[in-house]
């Protein structure tokens, strides 16, 4: 059974603002909420299904090169990616849910389809929760 991690934060901003910060400006903003990550968009144009992004992930200390391909992109609602960092494959998905005027739930999900190691969840869930909190703080302070 794959390892699944899911975290949420309620952000005091419109869903469109949250989606723009997370998805549309993903390459520019991801290193801001997660400084151990560097991204570079390889394919031309705006982010959408099929966009390819090169990654350098330094979470484990030594940098690991990888790539991310956008597999789902529904404006103001959701974005999903397939990530390959070295031998590790991850499916990442984010959704934004409009909770009313200037209030949005951001949900981040990371699925490790090739792993059933329960310690993976214990070690990565706090890091993903920290990223969600950082996104909340950045969006609320900037938009």
C-alpha positions as CSV (number, residue, x, y, z in Angstrom):
1,X,0.0,0.0,0.0
2,X,1.5,3.4,-1.0
3,X,2.4,6.0,1.6
4,X,0.0,9.0,1.5
5,X,0.6,12.3,3.4
6,X,-2.1,15.0,3.4
7,X,-2.0,18.4,5.2
8,X,-4.3,21.4,5.0
9,X,-4.3,25.1,6.0
10,X,-7.0,27.7,5.9
11,X,-5.8,30.8,4.3
12,X,-7.5,34.2,4.7
13,X,-7.5,35.0,1.0
14,X,-9.6,34.3,-2.1
15,X,-9.1,30.9,-3.8
16,X,-7.9,32.6,-6.9
17,X,-5.1,34.4,-4.9
18,X,-4.0,31.1,-3.3
19,X,-4.1,29.2,-6.6
20,X,-2.1,32.0,-8.4
21,X,0.6,31.9,-5.6
22,X,0.9,28.1,-5.5
23,X,0.2,26.9,-9.0
24,X,0.5,29.7,-11.6
25,X,3.7,31.1,-10.0
26,X,4.9,27.7,-8.7
27,X,8.4,27.9,-10.1
28,X,9.1,31.3,-8.6
29,X,7.4,30.7,-5.2
30,X,8.2,27.1,-4.3
31,X,11.7,27.9,-3.2
32,X,10.3,30.7,-1.0
33,X,8.1,28.3,1.1
34,X,10.7,25.5,0.8
35,X,14.3,26.8,0.7
36,X,15.7,23.3,0.1
37,X,14.2,23.2,-3.3
38,X,15.3,24.9,-6.5
39,X,13.1,24.8,-9.7
40,X,13.7,25.7,-13.3
41,X,10.9,25.4,-15.9
42,X,12.2,23.4,-18.9
43,X,9.2,23.6,-21.2
44,X,8.1,26.9,-22.6
45,X,4.9,28.8,-21.8
46,X,2.6,29.1,-18.8
47,X,2.2,26.3,-16.4
48,X,-0.4,23.7,-17.4
49,X,-0.8,20.0,-18.2
50,X,2.5,18.8,-19.7
51,X,4.7,21.5,-18.2
52,X,8.1,20.0,-17.3
53,X,10.2,21.5,-14.4
54,X,13.7,20.6,-13.4
55,X,14.2,20.2,-9.6
56,X,17.2,20.2,-7.3
57,X,16.1,18.8,-3.9
58,X,18.5,19.3,-1.0
59,X,16.2,18.0,1.8
60,X,18.5,15.1,2.6
61,X,21.6,17.2,2.6
62,X,23.1,16.1,-0.7
63,X,21.3,17.7,-3.7
64,X,19.2,15.3,-5.8
65,X,18.3,16.3,-9.3
66,X,14.9,15.4,-10.6
67,X,12.0,16.5,-12.7
68,X,8.4,17.3,-12.2
69,X,5.7,17.0,-14.9
70,X,2.3,18.7,-14.4
71,X,-0.5,16.1,-14.9
72,X,-3.5,18.1,-13.8
73,X,-4.2,21.8,-13.9
74,X,-7.7,23.1,-13.2
75,X,-7.5,26.9,-12.6
76,X,-8.5,28.1,-9.1
77,X,-9.1,24.5,-8.1
78,X,-6.3,21.9,-8.4
79,X,-2.9,21.0,-9.7
80,X,-1.1,17.6,-9.7
81,X,2.4,16.6,-10.7
82,X,4.4,13.5,-11.1
83,X,7.9,13.9,-9.5
84,X,11.0,11.8,-10.1
85,X,13.8,12.7,-7.7
86,X,16.6,10.1,-8.3
87,X,14.9,6.7,-7.7
88,X,12.0,8.2,-5.7
89,X,8.7,8.7,-7.5
90,X,6.1,11.0,-5.9
91,X,2.6,12.1,-7.0
92,X,1.9,15.6,-5.6
93,X,-1.5,17.2,-5.7
94,X,-2.8,20.5,-4.3
95,X,-6.4,21.6,-4.2
96,X,-7.9,24.9,-3.2
97,X,-11.4,25.0,-1.8
98,X,-13.4,28.3,-1.6
99,X,-14.8,28.6,2.0
100,X,-16.4,32.0,1.5
101,X,-15.2,35.5,0.9
102,X,-11.4,35.7,1.4
103,X,-11.2,32.3,3.0
104,X,-9.7,29.2,1.3
105,X,-8.6,25.7,2.3
106,X,-5.3,24.6,0.8
107,X,-4.8,20.9,0.8
108,X,-1.5,19.3,-0.1
109,X,-1.2,15.6,-0.8
110,X,2.0,13.6,-1.4
111,X,1.7,10.0,-2.5
112,X,4.7,7.7,-2.7
113,X,3.3,4.9,-4.8
114,X,6.4,2.7,-4.7
115,X,6.8,2.7,-0.9
116,X,5.1,1.1,2.0
117,X,7.6,2.4,4.6
118,X,5.6,3.9,7.5
119,X,8.6,5.9,8.7
120,X,8.5,7.9,5.5
121,X,5.2,9.4,6.6
122,X,6.6,10.2,10.1
123,X,9.6,11.9,8.7
124,X,8.0,13.9,5.8
125,X,4.6,14.9,7.2
126,X,6.1,17.6,9.5
127,X,8.1,19.1,6.5
128,X,5.0,19.2,4.3
129,X,2.9,20.8,7.1
130,X,5.7,23.4,7.5
131,X,5.5,24.2,3.8
132,X,1.7,24.6,4.0
133,X,2.1,27.0,7.0
134,X,4.8,28.9,5.1
135,X,2.5,29.2,2.1
136,X,-0.3,30.5,4.3
137,X,2.0,33.1,5.9
138,X,3.4,34.3,2.5
139,X,0.0,34.5,0.8
140,X,-1.6,36.3,3.7
141,X,1.2,38.8,4.0
142,X,1.5,39.5,0.2
143,X,-1.9,39.5,-1.3
